[in-house]
Amino acid sequence: MADTPRSTAAGGTGGPPWTQADALVAVGAGTLDLVAYLLFNEVNGTRAVNVPGFVLVVLSGLPLLARRHRPVWALAAVLVFEGAIDLLAPMGTHFGAVLMVAVYSVARHRSPLVTAAATLATAVATALSQSHFRVPTWEGIIAAPFSAALVAGAGLAVARWQREVAANRKLLADRAVAEERRRIARELHDIVAHHITTMQLMAGGARANLANPEVVRDALVTLESSGRLALREMRQLLNVLRAGDEPDAGPTPPQPGAEDLDRLVDESCRAGLPTGLDVHGARRPLPPTVGLTVFRIVQEALTNARKYAGPARATVRLTYRPDGVTVEVRDDGAGVVPSQGTGPAAGDRGGYGLVGMRERVALHGGTLETGPGPQGGFAVRAELPLAPEEDAEAAVQRGEAYR
């Protein structure tokens, strides 16, 4: 029966083929067997303690040093020591700690078939050696197989449990990676859609106003600024995929939040969609994740309005409530008519952008309403709850309050 190791030696190249834990286990099991050997003979008064038996008991734990990468060979060596001890210093029916560890190690590191064969060999060898290779007593016939099977069963159960734990851990890690990739995809969609739409409109505006250098200059400045922002934010997000591969060059800029809505409104106005911002309630710092959600909802809603609303005006309304925050984006556009049967129809603005909004809002336990308004146009309204302790934590992070 081949005893092929599942892994390399614990010590690595040039080091010992055992770990400190293996050494402690070997010493501990050998010490227990030595104490049992001395006490057993003292209690029974057999006076069978002798130097060869004492030395063999002391050395019987040495094969356990190889119990991880050569468990079958370690068990075979232990059985040889046990047979020699039974011949030189018989102790009757027993199943020592060293033998338990050896059988358990085979069950932990080898297949059930190899474990069954090793358990059977252990039971037979132990029963024969303790009966001085004569017909075993009924105690030996029962005790040896029962003890070996009990220890092997425990080892197999632990091995199976650890495999299940490792599989569950890998599944959770893969799921976390997939969720993170989906989050990054949503972030990239928001950033790319917003900035590239702005850049497209600015380029078109510059082309249409070539006779007016000032208008062209302002459009190109906005175009350059949007491109720079898009590259910076995309680089920041893509760094997540390379985390751990390269050392950080420096601290990354903070994620945008509700305080950056003025910038979004200004960009929207320069891109050709007149937009106003109304803030109701006393401004207060929001948790970074809530602020980022508010920013992305407004960004996506204004991007959709520029794409689909046609000639229109938009309004962004941010309401601070005692128990949360409400953000609403409305436009009064009639919608664009898709050409050649492609694109969204008027009032239909579904897609990955709205899906991303819903997922962000659901993450915070809020609600999202989207659809055509009663007087026309399109409206996006999100309500995000906010616990009092989150308000306090946000204030502390902004340096506006003290614990």
Steps between C-alpha positions, in 0.01 A plus 500: 500500500658826387526774756511807278504824699238764427729789567868578534686476825402758753851615549554595135823461309797448729289493822380215719202302363292577807358801677524612860143379552600153377785493748274606787244232408771234484644601838157524662376163372829332593485648849145374553600150392804509728290603800247227418782245468644588840165525679359185341786286622500666842125441550513139386821433689649309210841665534530474120660844464841454339750709317426373144125545551551847649719607207257364242208686660703821499593456132156384385382858442776585251312366190227758571734769370411376151129460567390777260689418180568127561214388726488137379873450552474671838224259603705200382798616708278553804360145463856364494582686822175384662571137407851521645369657822235229540766233465753659737266657756146366461224720639193300403221644290552870427483760218761769563499870417776466239302234315184715518679798345650283226163349400330841520768652274441237232125569510558877481745501211411195290197365316231291672621187318857542626364581845289182507800285404721671758233460770465128427878451504524692830226289661659170392857601590397639840294194594779260399784691666315542829426123505868422426404379152277227636123475482371837631271516800142609455595837650767548236271387219241763600713784636758536221258523202255719695770744611658522153162546330395768749817704449489459120135603492579816693782582259280448194224715650741785573651472151156521340401795717816690408444433129147639528626805689766562234243460220259742671779749558599485133137538394458807720824648369394444138159652573662803662727546197201475264303756703798735501539467125131577449533805723801620302309444175216718628743770609675493163168520317397806700831676451548418133139573404498836676835634387495366147149637445621838621807478277285408199263793554789742555670383181175544308446844650854607408453381143170687469652824629828516311423861411492596869847439648392572859222240492737250338765570761257445791376177341855369453592588858197306625587215266856485634382516861246220449758279334749559781239419764392186315857373477572577864190329633542200269861464614392512862242226446726281289761515776263277697570221252873539553490531878787309653695468172670838524576730795278801535654810348306725734158561652212495254262796483171464690189370324249769397200567721195722543720807536612450139152538349574862410774377268263253333237770448760739356625234259144420395432867423817530294404180315176657376246389762395794721495357851413645838586376850263541794608398849238470773587460864824571680802362320691244704778251426385164370679166536737450206299212351171693521660812354649297214158343432335844483773624265472198268120518483509865398784434257317213328166685495651810338691284252175328399325837471768630263474183293125450479308810612570716198461878552418521867579644840590294805473554872694327775338510842685379809302482824661437836254327733556414868502129416660504159548683173290521183641579156278572200593580141226617261502625142221638281618351172272322256759233421682421177363286220732207425629480147466183287322316779794512741551671831254563780157640435376815667461447869689169492839545664574153632839335482805444714484852642163451668600151611807648666283764673265234638788287630665796667176610666412145607842469660402777742146370556342787308241532223531616138222625272558568132265575213322773301374795700130601515571816295738323264871453515672243716563481874740306721435506875703314763448492874795388710448434872767611741541383859597760766829323568587526128444877515730524800764284337490709182544818702800353679659395172453850360651659808177681586428319826683327778424175673 
